[in-house]
Amino acid sequence: MNPLLRKLVPLAIVACLQAIAMPAFAQSGISLLPEGIGGPEEWTSPEGISSTLKVMLLLTVLSLAPAVLLMTTSFMRILIVMGLLRQALGTQQLPPSQVLTSIALFMTALLMTPVWTEVYEEAIKPYSEKQIGLDEAWQLGTKPVREFMFHQIRKTHNDSDVHLFLKYMQSEIDPETGELYDNYVYFDPKEGDREVPLQALLPAFMLSELKTAFLIGFQIYLPFVILDIVVASVTISMGMLMLPPVLISLPFKLLLFVLVDGWRLVVEMLLESFQVLV
């Protein structure tokens, strides 16, 4: 018998058996789909499409959750300052980016624990126990985060950043005067108050953190720049024009940084910049 026919005969037998079984299943009302999945009619119904969109939206939110979580915490300021410190030292890729990111993550967890604990106690736990609804859980859960971001913006005097983004939200413009409303609050709105929308608060907080991180980075950069200038002046006065000043200043930078316990000072400065605000 031809080898090709040997392979095709079993496939033909299986196909025939399936063709015979399909009408029997249809007559008996037995569904070939797994239980709970439904069929094409259910998938294309308005309720099915709505459920599908909800699942897609949930997956999108979950994929963006890490970025949103980090951008509403102290992570950005800490990581930028650490990166500027590495550039000021002139050590190229040392410490590695993974090390700096890990330090920033652990410091963020330390600083944000009170905020996250309040979110869990006030919103997540009651919602999981079905004591409150989703809308109320959202309001209670965003309040501690709003309060944290408000303190960072207010203490660094960057309230103008919030107004910058509010101006581009048509719903926040008074139709009578054409100006922004003057009764904005960041959290706990009372009667007559307008709560700052998250669409404006989140980018304003990020912009404020960028400004603050660069200011702290400038303070760190300054002594190292002075040391570079001194070393460059000495090498030029000694006629060593072909010798890069960086090769001479780098050991002195590292020695100075170690002698003053620079890592502890930088970490302490960052922690204290948030201590009175959390």
N, C-alpha and C positions, 0 to 999 in steps of 0.2 A: 504493500500500500504506500502511496506517495506520502512522504513526511509532512508535506504541507496540508494534505487532507487530514492527517492524524490530528493536527492542531486545530483545524477548522471545524471538525465534526463535534467535539465537545462544546465549542462556543455556539454552534447552531442548535444543539440540544438544549442548552441553557436558555437561549433566546426563545425557543418554542415554548418551554415551560413557563417563562415569564409572560408570554403572550396569552397562554391558556389561563394563567392565574389572575391576570388583571381584571377580566370581566367578573370573575368569581368574587374578588375583593370588592368590586364596584357594586355588585348586586347585594352583597352582605352588609354593605355600609361600613366596611373596615377601612380606616385611613392608613395609607402607607407612610404618612409623615409622623414623626415622633410626637407623642402626646404633649400638649402645651405650646407647640410651635405655631399651630394654626395652618392656614393655607393661603393661596394667592388672593382669594376674596377678602380674607381678613387683613392681609398685609396692605392691600390697596384701598381699604376703607378709610374714611376720615379719621377714625379712632386709631387705626394701625399706623397711618402716616404720622399722626400726632405723636404717638409713642416712639416711632423711629426718630423723629426730629428731636425729641427729648433726650434719647440715648446719645445721638450725635452731639447735641449741645453739652451734655454731661461729659462726654469724652474730651471735647474741646476744652472745657473748663479744667478738667483734671490734667490735661497736657500743659496748660498754662499755669497751673497752681504753683509749681516751684518758683517760677519767675515772679509771679505776683506776691508770693510769700516773702521772697527775699527783698523785693522792692518796697515793701511796707515795713521793713525792719531796719536795724542799724547795720546790716551787712554791707551795704554799698559804701557808706562812709569809711568803715574799717578797712575794707579791701582796697579802696583807692589810696588811703593814707599809707598802707603797707606797701603798695606798689610804688608810690612816690618816694618812700624811704629807701627802697631798693635802688631806685634810680639815683638818689642823692648819694648813696654810698658808692655807686659806680661798680657794683659787683656783677653787672650783666644779668645773668639768670640765676643768681644765688641770693637768697633762698629760692628754690623752685616755686613756680606758680601754685602747684598743688599744696605746698607747705603753707604759703600765705593764705590760700583759700580755706584750708583746714583751720588755721588760727582764727580767721574771720568768722567761720561757721561756729566754732566753739564759743567765741566771745559773744556772737549774736544770740546763741542759745542761752548764755548766762544772763544777758541783758533783757531778753524778751520773755524769759520764763514768767515773771509776774503778769505780763500782758496776756500771754497764752493761757495761763492758769485762770485768769478772770474770764476769758472767752469761753473756756471749757465749763467753768462753774456756772456762768450766767446764761449761756446759750446752748452749747452742745449737749451737756448733760440733761437739762430739762427737756430739750427737744427729743433726745433719744428715749426719754421716759414718757413721751407724749403728754407732757404737762403744758407745753406751749406749741403754737403753730409755727410754720416756716417763716412767715413774715415777721413775727415777733422775735423769733430766734435770730433772724438776720439783723434786726435793729439792735438787739442786745449784744450780738457777737461783734458787730462793727464798732460799737461804742468804745471799748478799750483801745482798739486800733486807731480810731479817730482821735482819741484823747492823746495817745502817744505821738501821733504825727503832729497834732496841734502844738504840743509842748516843744517839739523840735523846731517847728516853724516860728513860733512866738519867741522862744529864747534866743534864736539866731537873727531875729528882726527881719524875717523874710516874708512878712504878710503880703507884701506887694506881689509876690509870686502867685498867691491865690487869686488876687484881683486880676492879674494878667490873664489867667485862664477863664475866670468868670466872665470877663468882657466878651469872650468869644462864644458864650452860651446864650442864645437868643432868649431862652426861657428865664434867664436871670436878669434881664434888662427891664427896668420899670418903663412901661409903655407911655406913661404920662410925662416923665422927665427925660427919658432916653439914657438914663444913667443906671448904675448898679443900685440895687436895694441896699439900704444902710443898716439892716437888722440881721446880719448874718451871724450865725454861731457855728462852732465846729462840732459840738455834741450837746446832748440834753436840750433840744429846742423847747422853749416855752411857747405859750400862746402868743402869736404875732411874730415869732422868730422864724427865720429861714435857715435851714441847715445847709451847710456848704456841700454841694454834691460831690460824690466820690470821683466823678469825671474830672473835676477841677482840683480836688484835694490831693489825689495821688500824683499827678505830674508836678504839682506845686511842691509836694514833699520831696520828690526826687530831685527837683531843681535846687531846692534848699540844701539837700544833703550834698549835692555836687559842689555848691559854693563853700559850704563848711569844710568839706574834705580838702578842697584846694587851699583854703586858708590855713588849715593845720599843716598841710604839706609844705606850704611856703615857710612856716616857722621851722620845720624840720630841715628844709633845704638850706636855709640861710647860713648856719655855721659851717656846713660843708663847702658852700660856695666861697666863703671867706678863706677857708683853708686852701682851696684850689688856687685862689688869687695869690695868697702868700707864697705857696710853693712855686707857682709860675713866675712870680717876681724874683724869687731867689735863683731859680734855674737860669733865667734870662740874664740876671746880673753876673752870674758865674760863667756866662758865655756858652752854656749848654743848650744851644738853640735847637739841636737835632733830637734832644731827649724829650719825649712827651711828658708833660707835667703830671698826667694821670698816673703814670707808673710810679712816680715818687709820692704823690698825695694819697694813693689808695692804702698803702700800709699805715700811714698816719691816721687816715679816717677810721680804719678798722680798730687801731689802737685806742684812739679817742673814744670811739663808740663803746668799746668793751670796758674801758676804765670808768666811764660814767654810768655803766649798766644801762645802755641805751634801749635795749628791748623792753626792759621793765618800765623805763620812763615813758616810752611811747605807748605801751599798752595801758599804763596807769592813766596817762593823759586822755586816751580814748575812752576808757571806762568812766572817768570823772566827767567827761563831756556829756555823758548820758545819765550819770548817777542822780542828779537833782531833777531830771526830767521824767524819769520812769515812775 
